[in-house]
Amino acid sequence: MSIDKKMLEQNEMDGYAKIDQYNPRLVKTISEHYASIISSLGEDIDRDGLKKTPERVAKALQFLTHGYDLNAADILKSAMFKDKYQQMVIVKDIEIYSLCEHHLLPFFGKAHVAYIPNGCIVGLSKIARVVEVFARRLQVQERLTTEIRDCIQDTLNPLGVAVVIEAKHLCMLMRGIQKQNSVATTSAFTGEFENDKTRGEFIRLISAKLA
């Protein structure tokens, strides 16, 4: 799904595109499909509560998948600075909201991301934006984890990258096995984080709570 670039407002300071409007062609196409789906379920698409639902869903889907129109590497490059710092940098508890590609049901949770600089650092907010870019696509948690890791590794060329994601999946909570307390955890590491000591420090720090 591609959102017309004319419908995007470019935020040059942050280096990412913010969606303020929606592609009317896509709204019309998706709305028509959803009207048919709702009718097929036995509902009256013309009753007051449902008249505008297909359009709302179409706009919601464009927002929930707008990561396809963003370039995560460009976001990182917009705030890279030369620096000699070579200790671990962690951004933890980054909220994640994504759509599972298997049932189009949400999964949500938190991402913890770290890297060890190798000549340059990046604005901390850009780490969270990279997570957002890949989360706002049809996803599986496993691929989301590695895409975040690979983007940071390939763009910053740090000494190592670590990503851990903890998430609840509505496809497990609402349907299927219906296990309400289940949490999926995935991890991906490169470089120094493949060392047990460094990885252990990262796990300890993301697990710690501030006093």
Long-range contacts (C-beta under 8 A, 24 or more apart in sequence): 1-26, 1-61, 1-62, 1-65, 1-68, 2-68, 2-69, 3-62, 3-66, 3-68, 3-69, 5-69, 8-69, 14-75, 14-78, 14-125, 14-129, 15-74, 15-75, 15-77, 15-78, 15-79, 15-126, 16-70, 16-75, 16-129, 16-133, 17-66, 17-69, 17-70, 19-62, 19-63, 19-66, 22-58, 22-59, 22-62, 23-62, 26-58, 26-62, 27-55, 27-58, 27-59, 27-62, 28-58, 29-58, 30-54, 30-57, 30-58, 30-61, 30-62, 31-55, 31-57, 31-58, 34-58, 63-136, 64-97, 64-99, 64-136, 65-99, 65-136, 65-137, 65-138, 66-136, 67-132, 67-133, 67-134, 67-135, 67-136, 67-137, 68-136, 68-137, 70-133, 70-136, 71-133, 72-129, 72-130, 72-133, 72-134, 72-151, 72-155, 73-151, 73-154, 73-155, 75-126, 75-129, 75-130, 75-133, 76-122, 76-126, 76-130, 76-151, 76-152, 76-155, 76-156, 77-155, 78-126, 79-122, 79-123, 79-125, 79-126, 80-120, 80-121, 80-122, 80-156, 81-120, 81-121, 81-122, 81-123, 82-119, 82-120, 83-117, 83-119, 83-120, 83-121, 84-119, 85-117, 85-121, 86-116, 86-117, 86-118, 86-159, 87-116, 87-117, 88-114, 88-115, 88-116, 88-198, 88-201, 88-202, 88-205, 89-114, 89-115, 89-116, 89-117, 89-121, 89-124, 90-114, 90-202, 90-205, 90-206, 91-124, 91-127, 91-128, 92-205, 92-206, 94-127, 94-128, 94-131, 96-131, 96-135, 96-144, 96-165, 96-167, 97-135, 98-135, 98-136, 98-137, 98-139, 98-141, 98-144, 98-167, 99-137, 99-138, 99-139, 100-138, 100-139, 100-140, 100-169, 100-170, 100-171, 101-138, 101-139, 101-140, 102-140, 102-171, 103-171, 103-175, 104-138, 105-169, 105-170, 105-171, 105-174, 105-175, 106-170, 107-139, 107-141, 107-167, 107-168, 107-169, 107-170, 107-171, 107-184, 108-167, 108-168, 109-165, 109-166, 109-167, 109-168, 109-183, 110-165, 110-166, 110-167, 111-148, 111-163, 111-164, 111-165, 112-162, 112-163, 112-164, 112-165, 112-206, 113-148, 113-152, 113-161, 113-162, 113-163, 114-161, 114-162, 114-163, 114-193, 114-202, 114-205, 114-206, 115-152, 115-156, 115-158, 115-159, 115-160, 115-161, 115-162, 116-158, 116-159, 116-160, 116-191, 116-192, 116-193, 116-198, 117-156, 117-158, 117-159, 118-156, 118-157, 118-158, 118-159, 119-157, 120-156, 122-156, 127-152, 141-165, 141-167, 141-169, 141-184, 141-186, 142-186, 144-186, 145-186, 145-187, 145-188, 146-188, 148-188, 149-188, 149-189, 149-190, 153-190, 153-191, 158-191, 159-191, 159-192, 160-189, 160-190, 160-191, 160-192, 160-193, 160-194, 160-198, 161-188, 161-189, 161-190, 161-191, 161-193, 162-187, 162-188, 162-189, 162-190, 162-193, 162-199, 162-202, 163-187, 163-188, 163-189, 164-203, 164-206
